[in-house]
Amino acid sequence: MAGFTDHPFRLMCRRFGADYAVSEMISAKAMTFGDRKTAELSALPQGDSPCALQIFGHEPESMAQAAAMLASGGFDGCSYAEKPAAIDINMGCPVKKIVTSGDGSALMKDADLCRRIVSAVCEATEPYGVPVTVKIRAGWDERHKNAAEIARACAAGGASAVTVHARTKEQMYAPGIDLDAVKSVRQALPDSVAVVGNGDVSCYEDAVRMLEYTECDGIMIGRAALGDPWVFDEIKAAFEGRDFVAPDTAFRVGAARRFVADIAGVYGEEAGVRMSRGRAAHFIKGIRGAAEVRSRLNSARTLEEFDAALDMLL
Ligand SMILES: Cc1cc2nc3c(=O)[nH]c(=O)nc-3n(C[C@H](O)[C@H](O)[C@H](O)COP(=O)(O)O)c2cc1C
């Protein structure tokens, strides 16, 4: 998730049971221009594996060029301690600025372009042994639910997995999901191409419903992890018949504290605290007194002030 799933966040999710992660989306075009800030989004520190790097764009050539750079690590500012697990292609972003450029979910209007992009990216990453995966939506809008067609095109281009966010572009992030979209993709593809179901999974029951109804091979969790990164362990524990103890206030505050310290360790104290304000607020949502603490977090400038605000909850 852009603005959230940087490597400190991914490492935290892994500590809480996530098996696989995907980077924030990275502009293919900006990569090819050698943009340093863009390259930073691809950092893969020790332990951040398996992690796919997601690219967005719409030109097969620049997508392929960016994918080769990311798969090989051959670019200025590359900081890999781990090899990318895959190059993931974004065909689902609904944000206006992205779709008006022809990127993200706008690609779903042109199945042949999707195939050509995936094929070009596969060819570019093949020498480095890095597979290519794709993230799509149910379709553009209610009248154009073509996830199965797009998934087939991506598979024809060489994609080894397809994640389906079970909403159309027009629906953005609400209302509820359409599990039939995921099911149609699973039915359209050979078993050799994995299908991952995504959308509104935040507990064991949601996960079971997604897996059983659609027969998909795995589940991707987005927003539920923002405030409850332990959602992964909670769901896995239920599948494995293990007890899961819901985190109490002290645990939540401790997790927020560690997360902010990790972010500050990467980006420096001032920037880290600034970047963490909204993100730490997710961890304490629902705790008595959280509203006041949130406003204190918003004016905190140092880690000490941040910690002092969080202490108010204990
Ligand atoms: C703030 C935000 C940023 C997102 N950024 C990305 C992104 O960069 N790439 C992507 O494939 N999906 C992105 N998504 C979509 C999520 O990955 C996911 O498909 C969607 O939120 C539905 O899943 P969920 O209900 O588990 O959150 C983003 C979603 C949100 C809310």
The ligand as a Gaussian input file, in Angstrom:
#p B3LYP/6-31G(d) Opt

LIG

0 1
 C       -3.711000       3.816000       1.138000
 C       -3.716000       2.645000       0.198000
 C       -2.683000       2.485000      -0.687000
 C       -2.672000       1.417000      -1.593000
 N       -1.624000       1.265000      -2.432000
 C       -1.567000       0.177000      -3.242000
 C       -0.448000      -0.055000      -4.078000
 O        0.522000       0.707000      -4.095000
 N       -0.464000      -1.160000      -4.859000
 C       -1.508000      -2.064000      -4.846000
 O       -1.469000      -3.064000      -5.548000
 N       -2.593000      -1.847000      -4.089000
 C       -2.636000      -0.770000      -3.280000
 N       -3.728000      -0.582000      -2.471000
 C       -4.838000      -1.561000      -2.507000
 C       -4.624000      -2.666000      -1.483000
 O       -3.448000      -3.392000      -1.800000
 C       -5.804000      -3.642000      -1.463000
 O       -5.954000      -4.192000      -2.744000
 C       -7.105000      -2.980000      -1.061000
 O       -6.928000      -2.105000       0.022000
 C       -8.161000      -4.046000      -0.693000
 O       -7.673000      -4.935000       0.276000
 P       -7.994000      -4.756000       1.858000
 O       -9.490000      -4.730000       2.000000
 O       -7.348000      -5.939000       2.511000
 O       -7.385000      -3.446000       2.254000
 C       -3.754000       0.488000      -1.593000
 C       -4.806000       0.666000      -0.694000
 C       -4.802000       1.718000       0.197000
 C       -5.961000       1.876000       1.146000

